[in-house]
Amino acid sequence: MPEIRDLKIEIVARDDIGSIVALITTDGVVDVCTASAEIATGRARYFAGPDAYVRAPVRAFSDAGGTYLYANWDGSRRNQLHDLAAAGRRSLRAAAHRTSPPASPVTVTSARPSRWSALFRALGLG
């Protein structure tokens, strides 16, 4: 059975009329149709919330008008995914107009051995 991915939504992108069209997650950008299909088939679970401590599952609804995603983390009836668009709108525009080149990749290594390798050495397996 394939592994179910848990994805946290950081920001949502909306079109000109305010409909959510894409999700910006910790793993990248996903369009609404793909996210809805992943939720429906159980391949991924999306979560959203105002901070790192409060999270609510995102649900998908489809009807003749299209696909809709919904999340509510405070008990009201509002779709609070729209709150994530307002918070990220300025940062997305600023990123689009940035003229500096992207940062070069950084490789991070640890001088400390991992716990697994220490365990394997202690057991005489490594």
Secondary structure, DSSP 8 states (H G I E B T S, - for coil): ----EEEEEEEEEE-TTS-EEEEEETTEEEEHHHHHHHHHHTSEEEEE-SSSS--EE-EEEEETTEEEEE--SSSSSS-THHHHHHHHHHHHHHHHT--S----------SS--HHHHHHHHTT--
